[in-house]
Amino acid sequence: MTIGGVEAAKYVIWGQDNAVARGEDMIVVQPGPSAPSGNIVVTVNGQASNALSFTVRSGDIFFVIPSAANAGDSNSGSYSQPFRTIYQPRKVMDAGDIVYIKGGTFRTSDPDHQGWDAVLLLEPEGDPNGTASAPVAYLGYPGDRPIIEGPGGMRRGVYFDNGVNYYVIANIEFSGYGAPLEVRGNGHRLVGNYSHDGIASEDAVIGITGTSSGLKILGNYLMDNGGNDAGHGFYLQGFGTNQDIDFGWNQIKNQRGRRAIQLYGHESGDRMDNIRIHDNLITGSVRNNILLGGSDGGTDVLGTVYVQNNIIANGDDQGLRVNSAGGRVYIQNNTFYNNGASGYGGNAQIYIEQAGTGRVTVQNNIIYALSGETYYQFEPGVSSSVLNASHNLVFGDGSCTAWDASCLNSNPMMVNPGGGDFRLSSGSPAINAGISAVSTDYAGTTRSSPDIGAYEYAP
């Protein structure tokens, strides 16, 4: 691996199926003190990868190592003189700084912000603010991530107050919370975190609330959270304008409360626009795997929403539900499988509660219904005229509908969908049967001759 043409100084982690979400491969390196700005390129067997931009910026690096014999909050925060708690770094950090947290379990309420029911509260008066070019980062140490644990039903893990911008929270484990990550503000990145065994709560594992933009929520794993018909996985909840939000390469498994992903407003005038939900593995929610739209405020909340390259499977309720008269929703190159078995609110892979004429595009999807399930359902009074549907492959609940142009009705020949392998087998009718919509697939493969579904066929 090279950075700006220079070999990385040290390979910390290099393996297969070792990322926290989706079984992805992960490489972790130390660039070294002489690393230049430039492109990151990985070369395997003479084959170079795509290039990712890397920029060297000024900033300090601090360490929290609770297990170190000499750890203490009066230390300098260097690796050899680390802090003991996660509360000391805020007193010395500035824009562009990083703190690595090596191991440890953190359970107590933030001593600087008692009464907020959070282990770590970030607010503009006592914490540094990042910038677009110099974010503030709290990172779990590679190979020894910290645990933020909620004893006795504490509500929040990390809480972002209004006015905090450009933070990175990565490689941290959360356990036992109703709201592990409650986020406000602009430019935040939540990457590679693991949240599990959350309690029943009206909150969410990752909740976005208040006016916010430019958020990236990538590669996180949310498993076995919520309960008793309460709690969502990723919840975009309005209380302002939420825009330019990227939710990709995440895995949400067994959301025991309600929905894996919910976009739902609460006040009149709430707005959600340019929301990109892509390349996620979403399985086993007790309600809809995805809900798009609706509001307690009585106004339509959706602008444009993209749902692309996702695997949406094994939900007790509908796979995806749309409830927006004015929004534009693009549902493209997804694989829907076995959603709606409980029939709680419908037994369809795609359910349209409300939508404007021609404002929901449904293209290149595999829509696979098991016994007792359907491909589509419409709320009474809503017709298929709301859909712009073409080049989908349906199987399991009868033939194609007349309004789905160039539809295929055939077994898609996935490798083992019941066992969680949704790749296409050789000879699948989905191969080369799609139209141009999404440039790469769920695995990152270029779609030169587009297949139907989340995966391009790979021999």
C-alpha positions in Angstrom: 0.0 0.0 0.0 1.4 3.4 -1.0 0.4 6.9 0.0 1.5 9.5 -2.5 3.8 6.8 -4.0 5.5 6.1 -0.7 5.1 2.7 1.1 3.1 2.8 4.3 5.4 2.6 7.4 3.6 -0.2 9.2 0.7 -2.6 8.4 -1.4 -2.9 11.5 -4.3 -5.0 10.2 -4.6 -6.7 6.8 -7.2 -9.4 6.4 -10.4 -10.7 4.9 -13.9 -10.4 6.5 -12.4 -8.4 9.3 -14.4 -5.1 9.1 -17.2 -4.6 11.6 -20.0 -4.6 9.1 -21.1 -6.7 6.1 -18.0 -9.0 6.3 -15.9 -6.5 4.4 -12.1 -6.7 4.1 -10.2 -4.0 6.0 -6.6 -2.6 5.9 -5.2 -0.5 8.7 -1.8 1.1 8.3 0.4 3.7 10.0 1.4 6.1 7.3 4.6 7.2 9.2 5.9 10.6 10.0 7.2 11.3 6.5 4.1 10.3 4.6 3.2 12.9 1.9 -0.2 14.0 0.7 -1.4 12.1 -2.3 -3.4 9.1 -3.4 -3.8 5.9 -1.4 -3.4 2.9 -3.7 -3.4 -0.8 -2.7 -1.7 -3.3 -5.1 -2.4 -7.0 -4.9 -0.7 -9.4 -7.4 0.3 -6.5 -9.6 -3.3 -5.1 -9.8 -3.7 -1.6 -8.4 -6.9 -0.5 -6.7 -8.8 2.7 -7.3 -7.1 5.7 -5.7 -8.3 7.5 -2.6 -7.2 11.0 -1.8 -5.1 11.5 1.4 -4.0 14.9 2.8 -1.5 15.6 5.5 -2.8 18.3 7.9 -1.6 19.9 11.1 -3.0 18.6 14.3 -2.1 16.8 17.5 -2.7 13.1 18.4 -3.7 12.2 22.0 -4.2 8.8 23.6 -6.5 7.5 26.3 -5.3 4.1 27.6 -7.1 3.3 30.8 -5.2 0.0 31.4 -1.8 1.7 31.3 0.0 1.6 34.6 0.9 5.3 34.4 -2.3 6.5 32.9 -3.6 9.8 34.4 -5.5 12.9 33.4 -2.7 15.1 34.5 -0.4 13.5 31.8 0.4 15.1 28.5 -1.8 12.6 26.6 1.0 11.1 24.5 1.2 7.3 23.9 3.8 7.0 26.7 2.0 9.4 29.0 -1.7 8.7 28.2 -4.9 10.0 29.7 -7.0 7.7 31.8 -10.5 9.0 30.9 -12.3 10.2 27.8 -13.1 13.5 29.5 -9.6 15.0 29.6 -9.0 15.3 25.9 -11.7 17.9 25.4 -9.6 20.3 27.6 -6.6 20.2 25.3 -8.0 19.4 21.8 -8.5 21.8 19.0 -9.8 21.6 15.4 -7.8 18.9 13.5 -6.8 16.9 16.6 -7.4 13.2 17.2 -7.7 11.2 20.3 -7.2 7.4 20.1 -9.0 5.4 22.9 -7.2 2.1 23.5 -9.5 -0.4 25.2 -11.4 0.2 28.4 -15.1 0.2 29.3 -16.8 3.5 30.1 -20.0 3.5 32.0 -20.3 6.7 34.1 -22.3 9.8 33.2 -20.2 12.7 31.8 -18.9 14.5 34.9 -18.7 17.8 33.1 -22.4 17.5 32.1 -24.3 15.8 34.9 -28.0 15.4 34.3 -27.8 14.8 30.6 -27.9 11.0 30.9 -25.0 10.6 28.5 -21.5 9.0 28.9 -20.0 11.7 26.6 -21.8 14.9 25.8 -20.2 17.2 23.2 -21.3 20.9 23.3 -19.8 24.1 21.8 -18.9 25.8 25.1 -16.7 23.1 26.5 -15.6 21.0 23.5 -13.6 22.0 20.4 -15.4 22.6 17.2 -14.0 21.0 14.0 -14.0 22.4 10.5 -14.5 20.9 7.1 -10.8 20.6 6.6 -9.9 19.9 10.2 -12.4 17.7 12.0 -12.1 16.6 15.7 -11.9 12.8 16.0 -12.6 10.3 18.7 -11.2 7.0 17.4 -11.1 3.5 18.9 -7.6 2.1 18.7 -7.2 -0.5 15.9 -7.5 -4.0 17.3 -8.4 -2.7 20.8 -11.6 -0.7 20.5 -13.2 0.8 23.6 -16.6 0.0 24.9 -19.2 2.6 26.0 -21.7 0.6 28.0 -25.0 1.7 29.4 -25.6 0.4 33.0 -29.1 0.5 34.5 -30.7 1.6 31.3 -28.8 4.9 30.8 -30.3 6.5 27.7 -27.4 7.9 25.7 -23.9 7.0 24.8 -22.5 10.0 22.8 -24.7 13.0 22.6 -24.0 15.9 20.2 -25.5 19.2 21.4 -26.6 22.0 19.1 -23.7 24.0 17.7 -21.1 21.1 17.6 -19.8 20.5 14.0 -17.3 18.3 12.1 -16.6 15.4 14.5 -15.5 11.9 13.6 -16.6 9.0 15.9 -15.1 5.7 14.7 -14.4 2.1 15.8 -16.2 2.4 19.2 -18.4 -0.3 20.6 -21.7 0.6 22.3 -23.8 -1.8 24.4 -27.0 -1.4 26.4 -28.3 2.0 25.2 -31.6 3.3 23.8 -29.6 6.0 22.0 -25.9 5.2 21.6 -25.3 8.0 19.1 -27.6 11.1 19.2 -26.4 13.5 16.6 -27.0 17.2 15.7 -25.0 19.5 13.5 -23.0 19.5 10.3 -20.2 17.5 8.8 -20.0 14.6 11.2 -18.7 11.2 10.2 -19.7 8.0 12.1 -17.6 5.2 10.8 -17.1 1.5 11.7 -18.9 1.6 15.1 -20.6 -1.5 16.6 -23.8 -1.2 18.6 -25.5 -4.2 20.1 -28.1 -5.3 22.7 -29.7 -1.9 23.1 -32.7 -1.4 25.3 -36.3 -0.7 24.4 -36.5 3.1 23.8 -38.4 5.6 21.6 -34.9 6.7 20.5 -32.6 5.2 17.9 -29.2 3.5 17.7 -28.1 6.4 15.4 -30.5 9.3 15.7 -30.2 12.5 13.6 -32.2 15.3 15.0 -32.4 19.1 14.4 -31.0 20.9 11.4 -28.1 19.0 10.0 -26.2 18.5 6.8 -23.2 16.8 5.3 -23.3 13.7 7.5 -21.6 10.4 6.5 -22.7 7.3 8.4 -20.6 4.5 7.0 -19.7 0.9 7.8 -21.4 0.6 11.1 -22.9 -2.6 12.5 -26.2 -2.4 14.5 -27.3 -5.7 16.0 -30.1 -6.8 18.4 -31.2 -3.4 19.5 -34.5 -2.1 20.8 -37.4 -4.1 22.0 -41.1 -4.1 23.0 -42.1 -2.4 19.8 -39.8 0.6 20.6 -36.6 1.7 19.1 -35.2 2.2 15.5 -31.8 1.5 14.0 -31.1 4.6 11.9 -33.6 7.4 12.6 -33.7 10.6 10.6 -36.2 12.6 12.7 -36.5 16.2 11.5 -37.0 19.0 14.1 -35.5 21.1 11.3 -33.9 20.4 7.9 -31.9 17.2 7.4 -30.0 17.3 4.1 -27.0 15.7 2.2 -26.8 12.6 4.4 -25.0 9.5 3.3 -25.9 6.2 4.9 -23.9 3.5 3.3 -22.1 0.1 3.7 -23.8 -0.4 7.1 -25.4 -3.6 8.5 -28.5 -3.6 10.6 -29.5 -7.0 12.0 -32.5 -8.0 14.1 -33.8 -4.5 15.0 -36.1 -5.8 17.8 -37.9 -2.5 18.4 -39.4 -1.2 15.2 -37.6 -0.3 12.0 -34.1 -0.6 10.8 -34.3 2.7 9.0 -36.9 5.4 9.5 -37.2 8.9 7.9 -40.0 10.6 9.8 -40.7 14.2 10.8 -42.1 15.6 14.0 -42.8 19.3 13.4 -44.5 21.3 10.6 -41.9 22.3 8.1 -39.4 19.5 8.7 -37.5 18.6 5.6 -35.3 15.7 4.5 -33.5 16.1 1.2 -30.7 14.4 -0.8 -30.7 11.4 1.5 -28.6 8.5 0.1 -29.3 5.0 1.5 -27.0 2.6 -0.3 -25.0 -0.6 -0.1 -26.5 -1.6 3.2 -27.3 -5.1 4.5 -30.7 -4.8 6.4 -32.3 -7.9 7.8 -34.7 -9.0 10.4 -36.6 -6.0 11.7 -39.8 -6.6 13.6 -41.6 -3.8 11.6 -40.7 -2.3 8.2 -37.1 -2.7 7.3 -37.2 0.8 5.8 -39.9 3.6 6.3 -39.6 6.7 4.2 -41.9 9.6 5.1 -44.6 10.7 7.4 -44.7 13.3 10.1 -46.4 14.3 13.3 -46.3 17.9 12.0 -48.8 17.2 9.2 -46.5 18.3 6.4 -44.7 16.3 3.7 -41.0 15.9 4.8 -39.3 14.2 1.8 -37.3 15.9 -0.9 -35.2 13.4 -2.9 -34.2 10.0 -1.4 -32.1 7.4 -3.1 -32.3 3.7 -2.0 -29.8 1.8 -4.1 -27.7 -1.4 -3.9 -29.2 -2.5 -0.6 -30.1 -6.1 0.5 -33.4 -5.8 2.3 -34.5 -9.1 3.7 -36.4 -11.1 6.3 -38.4 -8.3 7.8 -41.5 -9.2 9.7 -43.3 -6.3 8.1 -42.9 -4.7 4.7 -39.4 -4.4 3.2 -39.8 -0.7 2.2 -42.7 1.6 2.9 -43.1 5.0 1.2 -45.4 7.7 2.7 -44.8 11.0 0.9 -47.0 12.8 -1.6 -44.3 15.2 -2.8 -41.0 13.4 -2.4 -39.0 11.8 -5.2 -37.8 8.3 -4.2 -35.4 6.2 -6.4 -35.5 2.5 -5.5 -32.8 1.0 -7.8 -30.7 -2.2 -7.9 -31.9 -3.5 -4.5 -32.5 -7.1 -3.6 -35.8 -7.6 -1.6 -36.3 -11.1 -0.1 -38.8 -12.5 2.3 -40.3 -9.4 3.9 -43.8 -9.3 5.4 -44.1 -12.7 6.9 -45.9 -11.5 9.9 -48.4 -9.3 7.9 -48.4 -6.8 10.8 -49.0 -3.8 8.5 -48.8 -5.6 5.2 -47.0 -8.4 3.6 -45.3 -6.7 0.7 -41.7 -6.2 -0.3 -42.6 -2.6 -1.4 -45.6 -0.8 0.2 -46.9 2.6 -1.0 -48.9 4.4 1.6 -48.8 7.7 -0.2 -46.9 9.1 -3.2 -47.3 11.5 -6.1 -47.9 10.4 -9.7 -44.7 9.0 -11.2 -42.6 10.2 -8.2 -41.4 6.7 -7.1 -38.9 5.1 -9.5 -38.5 1.3 -9.1 -35.9 -0.1 -11.4 -33.5 -3.1 -11.5 -34.7 -4.7 -8.3 -35.0 -8.3 -7.5 -38.3 -8.7 -5.7 -38.6 -12.2 -4.2 -41.7 -13.1 -2.2 -42.1 -16.2 -0.1 -45.4 -18.0 0.6 -48.0 -15.5 1.9 -46.0 -12.4 0.8 -46.6 -10.1 -2.2 -44.4 -7.9 -4.4 -46.3 -4.6 -4.0 -49.1 -3.3 -2.0 -50.9 0.1 -2.2 -52.8 1.9 0.5 -56.6 2.1 -0.4 -57.0 5.0 -2.8 -53.4 4.8 -4.1 -52.8 3.3 -7.5 -49.8 2.1 -9.5 -49.7 5.5 -11.3 -47.4 6.7 -8.5 -44.7 4.3 -9.7 -42.2 4.6 -12.6 -41.4 0.9 -12.7 -39.2 -1.0 -15.1 -36.6 -3.8 -15.5 -37.5 -5.5 -12.2 -37.3 -9.2 -11.6 -40.2 -10.7 -9.5 -40.5 -14.2 -8.2 -42.7 -16.2 -5.8 -46.1 -14.4 -6.0 -47.2 -14.8 -9.6 -46.5 -13.0 -12.8 -45.3 -9.5 -13.6 -47.8 -6.6 -13.5 -48.7 -4.7 -16.7 -47.3 -1.4 -15.4 -43.7 -2.8 -14.7 -42.1 -2.4 -18.1 -39.6 -5.0 -19.2 -40.3 -7.0 -16.0 -39.0 -10.5 -15.7 -40.8 -13.3 -13.8 -38.3 -16.0 -13.1 -36.2 -17.5 -10.3 -33.3 -15.1 -10.0 -31.0 -18.0 -9.1 -29.3 -16.4 -6.1 -26.6 -18.6 -4.5 -28.4 -19.2 -1.2 -30.8 -16.5 -0.2 -32.2 -18.5 2.7 -28.7 -18.7 4.1 -27.9 -15.0 3.4 -26.0 -15.3 0.1 -27.7 -13.1 -2.4 -25.1 -13.2 -5.1 -26.2 -14.3 -8.6 -25.4 -17.8 -9.9 -24.2 -18.5 -13.4 -27.2 -18.5 -15.7 -29.3 -16.2 -13.6 -31.9 -14.3 -15.8 -30.9 -11.2 -13.9 -27.5 -11.0 -15.6 -27.3 -8.2 -18.1 -31.1 -7.6 -17.8 -31.0 -4.2 -16.2 -30.7 -0.7 -17.4 -28.1 1.9 -16.5 -28.9 3.4 -13.1 -26.2 2.8 -10.5 -22.5 2.8 -11.5 -21.2 0.1 -9.1 -22.8 -2.8 -7.2 -23.1 -3.8 -3.5 -19.6 -5.3 -3.7 -18.1 -2.3 -5.5 -18.0 -4.0 -8.9 -18.5 -1.7 -11.9 -21.8 -2.2 -13.6 -20.7 -2.2 -17.3 -23.7 -4.3 -18.5 -26.1 -3.8 -15.6 -27.6 -6.8 -13.8 -30.8 -6.7 -11.8 -30.5 -6.7 -8.1 -27.8 -5.5 -5.6 -25.1 -7.7 -7.0 -23.4 -7.9 -10.4 -22.6 -11.4 -11.4 -19.0 -12.3 -10.7 -17.7 -15.7 -12.0 
